[in-house]
């Protein structure tokens, strides 16, 4: 595919042929997990059918093919995010959550000392909060939070004070609840001016907009394959080669060593020192296919499509329901992505989602693993709709139809 057409992406996505409760499925939960297109599914099937073997072990043909495929996926993702040293800077993890745990328990545990500060924001996913609290328990670091303003954007008015003693800034590229896009370049500049590094939770970014770690000037970039049309069970941590080579292994076992004796061990060099045991090989093949597919669509095209759908949905929800359905997040698409959290007055998000399901509409109800943010805005849950490159304006039509029924039912 050389041009972007969401209808063609939709035709490539088998799950979108499903009928739910007598209606065609309306999938609006891409922020939780995007839907893999046929080339991704085929790539994983091909691995199991034609070359299934462990990597970095056997010397027979299918083992060599499997290893080449796995390492090819590393190079593909490096190309996709413009990693300057290529695949040598790409670590495969189980998911983005494991990526942040690796960062905390490897780089941070060996570089931070009691009293050092890790600065996160109030709109982080728990994956970028809990590992820092766990590290606080072991080496007594301080975890400090950038507040979120009433406009749903980061409040940087007191950033110089917040930066005192900070060794690491760790923030999301885009809130999985608010859709708020973080000013990463500004934060990277501030972090580096204070001799701190910056880590980014890019899970909500990489499948929706161009990602360039050099242009952003960040130090760690962490995300998941399943949010960029790839499979579950595979995450990515990028950092510069000079940082990666100083980080101690996170897990021990086979595959991550250069040598083992009765007196100790020597870890392998490069990313494999962090990939103990049998890795997600078929998933890597799927990720490689997802990268190729997204490159074919053109990430600028995907981002434009996301903005158009979001602007249309925001304006129609406001016109249709006024104050009865509150949009929890910025209304300006210059500062947000395609994640729309809804708070229906007087109705729990789970009840809203159950009504929407009767129309075949898939949204995510809950706190979205962002409880500090929910508490900031006195919410227990929202019903979150989110777009993908296969989404159409007609999906928003069905969402509004179903929301109208929910509002009437609980009126």
C-alpha positions in Angstrom: 0.0 0.0 0.0 1.6 3.3 -1.1 -1.3 5.7 -0.2 -3.4 5.9 2.9 -7.0 5.0 2.7 -8.7 3.9 6.0 -11.2 1.8 4.0 -8.3 -0.3 2.6 -6.8 -0.6 6.1 -10.3 -1.7 7.3 -10.5 -4.3 4.6 -7.1 -5.6 5.7 -8.3 -6.0 9.3 -10.1 -9.4 9.8 -11.6 -8.6 13.2 -13.6 -5.8 11.7 -15.8 -8.3 9.9 -17.3 -9.4 13.2 -21.0 -9.0 14.0 -21.6 -8.1 17.7 -25.2 -8.2 19.0 -26.5 -8.3 15.5 -24.5 -5.2 14.4 -21.2 -4.8 12.6 -18.5 -4.2 15.2 -17.5 -0.6 15.9 -14.0 -0.9 17.4 -13.1 2.3 19.3 -10.5 0.8 21.7 -7.3 1.2 19.9 -5.6 3.0 22.8 -5.9 -0.3 24.7 -4.9 -2.5 21.8 -4.9 -1.8 18.1 -6.1 -4.4 15.6 -3.4 -6.3 13.6 -3.9 -6.3 9.8 -3.7 -9.4 7.7 0.1 -9.0 6.9 0.9 -9.1 10.6 -1.2 -12.2 11.2 0.3 -13.8 8.1 3.8 -13.0 9.2 3.3 -14.8 12.5 1.6 -17.8 10.9 4.4 -18.0 8.4 6.9 -18.2 11.3 5.1 -21.1 12.9 4.5 -22.9 9.6 7.8 -22.4 7.9 10.7 -21.5 10.2 9.7 -22.0 13.8 13.0 -22.5 15.8 14.7 -20.8 18.7 17.0 -17.9 18.0 20.8 -17.5 18.5 21.1 -21.2 19.2 20.8 -23.7 16.3 22.9 -23.7 13.1 20.4 -25.4 10.9 18.5 -23.5 8.2 15.2 -22.8 9.9 17.1 -21.7 13.1 19.2 -19.3 11.0 16.0 -18.0 9.3 14.3 -17.5 12.6 17.3 -15.6 14.0 17.5 -13.4 10.9 13.8 -12.6 11.2 14.1 -11.7 14.9 17.1 -9.5 14.4 15.5 -8.0 11.3 12.6 -6.9 13.5 15.1 -5.1 15.7 16.5 -3.3 12.7 12.9 -2.5 11.5 11.9 -0.8 14.7 15.2 1.1 14.9 14.5 2.4 11.4 10.9 3.3 12.4 12.0 5.5 15.3 15.2 6.7 13.7 17.6 5.1 16.3 21.0 6.5 15.4 22.9 3.2 16.0 20.2 1.0 14.5 19.3 -2.3 16.1 22.2 -2.2 18.6 20.0 0.3 20.6 16.7 -1.7 20.6 15.9 -4.0 23.5 12.9 -6.3 23.2 10.8 -6.6 26.4 7.5 -8.3 27.2 5.6 -5.0 27.0 6.0 -1.3 27.8 5.4 -2.0 31.5 8.4 -4.4 31.6 10.4 -1.7 29.8 9.8 0.8 32.6 10.7 -1.9 35.2 13.9 -2.6 33.3 14.7 1.1 33.3 14.0 1.4 37.0 15.8 -1.8 38.1 18.8 -1.5 35.7 19.8 2.1 34.8 18.1 3.9 37.7 19.0 1.4 40.4 22.7 1.6 39.4 22.8 5.4 38.8 20.5 7.0 41.4 21.3 7.4 45.1 19.2 8.3 48.2 17.7 11.7 47.8 17.8 11.8 44.0 14.6 12.7 42.3 12.6 11.1 39.5 10.1 13.6 38.1 6.9 12.1 36.5 3.5 13.7 35.8 0.1 13.4 37.3 -1.2 11.9 34.0 1.1 8.9 33.8 0.1 5.3 33.4 0.8 3.2 36.5 3.6 1.6 34.5 5.5 4.9 34.8 4.7 5.4 38.5 4.8 2.1 40.4 8.4 1.1 39.4 9.6 4.4 40.8 7.7 3.9 44.1 9.3 0.5 44.2 12.7 2.0 43.7 11.9 4.5 46.4 11.4 1.6 48.8 14.9 0.2 48.1 17.1 3.3 47.7 15.0 6.1 49.1 14.7 8.3 46.0 12.0 10.9 45.8 9.2 10.6 43.3 7.9 14.1 42.3 4.9 15.0 40.1 4.3 17.6 37.5 0.8 18.8 38.1 -2.0 18.8 35.4 -3.9 22.1 35.0 -7.6 22.6 34.7 -7.0 22.8 30.9 -5.9 19.1 31.0 -2.3 20.1 30.1 0.9 19.9 32.1 1.4 22.9 34.3 5.1 23.8 33.8 4.8 27.2 35.7 6.9 25.9 38.5 9.2 23.6 36.5 12.5 25.1 37.7 11.5 24.4 41.3 10.3 20.9 40.4 13.6 20.2 38.7 15.8 20.7 41.8 17.6 17.4 42.5 16.0 15.6 39.5 18.2 12.9 37.8 15.4 11.6 35.5 12.3 13.0 34.0 9.9 10.3 32.9 6.7 11.3 31.1 4.2 10.1 28.7 4.2 11.3 25.1 0.4 11.3 25.1 -2.0 10.7 28.0 -4.0 7.5 27.6 -6.9 9.2 29.3 -6.9 12.8 28.3 -5.3 12.5 24.9 -3.1 15.4 25.9 0.1 15.6 23.9 3.2 16.3 26.1 5.7 19.0 25.0 8.5 16.5 24.8 11.1 18.8 23.1 10.6 21.4 25.8 10.8 18.9 28.6 13.9 17.3 27.0 15.6 20.7 26.8 14.7 21.4 30.4 15.9 18.0 31.6 19.2 18.3 29.9 19.8 21.9 31.1 19.5 20.4 34.6 21.9 17.5 33.8 19.0 15.0 34.0 18.0 12.4 31.5 14.5 12.0 30.0 12.5 8.8 29.5 9.3 8.7 27.4 6.3 6.4 27.5 5.6 6.4 23.8 2.9 3.7 23.8 0.2 6.1 22.6 2.4 7.9 20.1 4.2 5.4 17.9 1.1 4.0 16.2 -0.4 7.4 15.5 2.3 9.9 14.5 5.9 10.0 13.3 8.5 9.2 16.0 12.1 10.4 15.8 14.2 9.9 19.0 17.0 12.1 17.6 14.7 15.0 16.8 12.9 14.7 20.1 16.3 14.6 21.9 15.2 12.0 24.4 17.3 9.4 26.2 14.8 6.5 26.7 11.8 5.6 24.5 9.5 2.8 25.6 6.4 1.4 23.8 4.5 -1.7 22.9 3.9 -3.6 19.7 0.2 -4.1 20.2 -0.5 -0.4 20.1 1.0 0.0 16.7 -0.9 -2.8 14.8 1.5 -5.5 16.1 1.0 -8.5 18.4 0.7 -8.6 22.2 3.6 -9.9 24.3 6.3 -7.6 22.9 7.6 -4.2 24.0 10.5 -2.1 23.0 13.0 0.0 25.0 15.3 2.3 23.1 18.2 4.1 24.5 21.5 5.4 23.1 24.2 2.8 22.7 26.5 4.6 25.2 23.8 4.4 27.9 22.8 0.9 27.1 26.3 -0.4 27.4 26.6 0.8 30.9 23.3 -0.8 32.1 23.5 -4.0 34.1 21.3 -7.0 33.1 17.7 -7.0 34.5 17.1 -10.8 34.3 19.5 -13.6 34.4 19.6 -16.9 32.5 20.2 -18.3 29.1 20.8 -16.1 26.1 22.0 -13.0 28.0 25.5 -14.2 28.8 28.9 -14.2 27.1 30.3 -16.7 29.6 29.4 -18.6 32.8 31.7 -20.5 35.2 31.6 -21.8 38.7 33.0 -18.4 39.8 30.5 -16.1 38.1 29.3 -14.9 34.7 30.0 -12.3 32.0 26.9 -10.7 30.4 26.6 -10.4 26.7 27.1 -7.1 24.9 24.3 -5.0 23.5 20.6 -5.6 23.7 20.7 -9.4 24.2 22.0 -8.9 27.7 18.5 -7.9 28.6 16.7 -10.7 26.7 17.1 -13.7 29.0 15.5 -17.0 27.9 13.5 -17.7 24.7 12.2 -14.3 23.4 8.9 -13.6 21.6 10.1 -14.7 18.2 6.8 -15.0 16.3 5.8 -11.7 17.8 8.9 -10.0 16.5 8.0 -11.2 13.0 4.6 -9.7 13.5 6.1 -6.4 14.7 8.4 -6.3 11.6 5.3 -6.7 9.4 3.4 -4.0 11.4 6.3 -1.5 10.9 6.4 -2.2 7.1 2.6 -1.8 7.0 2.7 1.5 8.9 5.5 2.8 6.8 3.4 2.0 3.7 0.5 4.1 5.1 2.8 7.0 6.0 2.8 8.2 9.6 2.0 11.8 8.6 -1.1 10.5 6.9 -2.1 8.4 9.9 -1.6 11.5 12.2 -3.7 13.7 9.9 -6.5 11.0 9.8 -6.4 10.8 13.6 -6.7 14.6 14.0 -9.6 14.8 11.5 -11.6 12.0 13.2 -10.9 13.5 16.6 -12.0 17.0 15.6 -15.1 15.7 14.1 -16.0 13.6 17.1 -15.3 16.3 19.7 -17.4 18.9 17.9 -20.3 16.5 17.4 -20.3 15.2 20.9 -20.4 18.8 22.2 -23.2 19.8 19.8 -25.3 16.6 20.5 -25.1 16.4 24.2 -23.9 19.7 25.6 -23.1 19.4 29.3 -24.7 16.0 29.7 -21.7 14.2 28.3 -18.4 15.8 29.4 -15.2 15.4 27.3 -12.4 14.9 29.8 -9.4 16.3 27.9 -8.4 19.2 25.7 -10.8 20.3 23.0 -8.0 21.7 20.8 -6.7 19.0 18.5 -3.4 20.9 18.3 -2.7 19.6 21.8 -4.3 16.2 21.8 -4.5 12.9 20.0 -7.3 10.5 19.2 -8.2 9.4 22.7 -11.6 10.7 23.9 -12.6 10.1 27.5 -16.3 10.7 28.2 -18.0 11.3 31.5 -21.8 10.9 31.2 -23.5 12.9 34.0 -24.8 10.6 36.7 -23.9 7.4 35.0 -21.0 5.0 35.7 -18.6 4.4 32.8 -19.2 0.7 33.0 -22.9 1.1 32.6 -22.3 3.4 29.6 -20.0 0.8 28.0 -22.5 -2.0 28.5 -25.1 0.0 26.6 -22.7 0.8 23.8 -21.8 -2.9 23.5 -25.5 -3.5 22.6 -24.7 -1.5 19.5 -21.5 -3.3 18.8 -19.4 -0.4 20.0 -16.2 -1.3 21.8 -14.9 1.4 24.3 -12.9 1.1 27.4 -14.5 1.9 30.8 -12.4 2.3 33.9 -9.6 4.3 35.5 -7.3 3.3 32.6 -4.4 2.5 35.0 -4.1 6.2 35.8 -5.6 6.6 39.2 -3.6 9.7 40.3 -5.1 11.5 37.2 -8.6 10.3 38.0 -8.3 11.6 41.6 -7.0 14.9 40.3 -10.3 15.4 38.4 -12.5 13.7 41.0 -13.4 10.8 38.7 -13.7 7.1 39.4 -13.8 6.1 35.7 -14.5 7.3 32.2 -15.7 5.7 29.0 -12.9 6.0 26.5 -13.2 5.9 22.8 -10.0 5.8 20.7 -9.2 5.7 17.0 -6.9 3.7 14.8 -5.9 4.0 11.1 -8.9 1.7 10.2 -11.4 4.0 12.0 -14.1 5.9 9.9 -16.5 8.8 10.5 -19.2 6.1 10.4 -17.7 4.7 13.6 -18.4 8.0 15.3 -21.9 8.0 13.9 -22.6 4.7 15.7 -20.9 5.9 18.8 -23.3 8.9 18.9 -26.3 6.8 18.3 -25.3 4.5 21.1 -24.5 7.4 23.5 -27.9 8.9 22.7 -29.5 5.7 23.8 -27.4 5.5 27.0 -28.3 9.1 27.9 -32.0 8.4 27.4 -31.9 5.1 29.3 -30.3 6.7 32.4 -32.0 10.0 32.0 
